[in-house]
Each structure stands twice: as structure tokens, then as C-alpha cells.
Amino acid sequence: MPLHDEADLVARLRTGDGDAYRHLFRTHAGAMAVVARRFFGDTPDAAEAVQDAFVSAFRAMSAFEGTAALGTWLHRITVNACLLKLRGRKRSRLVPLEGDSHTADAPVCDGALSQAETCARVRAGVDQLPEAYRTVIRLRDLEGLSTEETAARLGTNCGAVKTRLHRARQALRAVLEPQFSNAV
């Protein structure tokens, strides 16, 4: 059955139409995975966050008001799922034995860091920031959203986004400067 427009899709989703759910998944899973990968990299956590986001969206479909595009609504749900997963990590007392925990000990070639090493250090630096700073940096600098889009996603105004982003970048610089000054 072809879906003619978003309103038709939402109406069918609300009735529990399996084809509509498959269409929603095929249409939006890729974009949702991109969002989750920006938080977690290409890891199982990213895939779990997307799965959690779809479950949340399916459960909340009756609450979808249609004031925003369905994709925008799913994006917000995905960001929330990622943030929830990050909060859960923070509370966990388990220390991961795998991953990028040894990136600071990686060898430096010809006085310059490899792109992978630089990315790993920046990602680790972003992870050290307070949650509000991590979120605004991910939305503006990693996802490339505009100030207006970021403000809408965070439920705040553009001035607050600009201030938070400036402070977040300053905090990130303070975290990263010692690492990069030693690497050169």
C-alpha cells in the first residue's frame, strides 16, 4: 500500500498498521542511526539507542501532534534515547575493558597525530564535558545543525545556545590543550 503523505502515515501508524511501521523504519532508520553514531560512534550502543528510540516512538505515536515533521520528532526521540543511555553509563560502576581508553598512549608519527587519534582524543574530550556542553557540541559541531535548529531541539532560545556553545568550546579547549601540546 503506498503512503501518500505524512498525515496518512501517522493515521495508519496509530491504527497499528504493520506496513506503515515498516515504512517508517525504512524511511527514518538511517537518519536516526547517524544521530546515534554521533553520540557513540559505530558501536552497539548506537544501535541500541536507535532501537530504544523506535520503541519510544511506537509507544508515543498517539501523542504525536504533527506540529513538527515526523522526522524532526524522531530525531528528538533519538537524541533523548542517546542522552538517556549516556546518563545510564554515568551511573554505572562498571569500567569498560575495551574501547578507546588507551588512545593517549598511542605512538605519534612525525610529530603529528593521525586523524583517528585526533578524533579519538576529541571524542574523549567531549565525553569529559558536562552533559549540557556535550549535547550542544554534538548538535552544532558534529551534526551541523544551525543555531535555530539546535535551540528548537533543546527547547531553548538562540542566545542560550550561543552562550552554551561558546562555554562548551572553551571547556573542550581546556581539556584538549594539554594533550595536543604534548603531541606536537
Helices and strands as residue ranges (DSSP letters): H 6-14, H 18-40, H 44-60, G 61-63, H 70-91, G 103-105, H 115-128, H 131-137, I 138-142, H 147-154, H 158-183
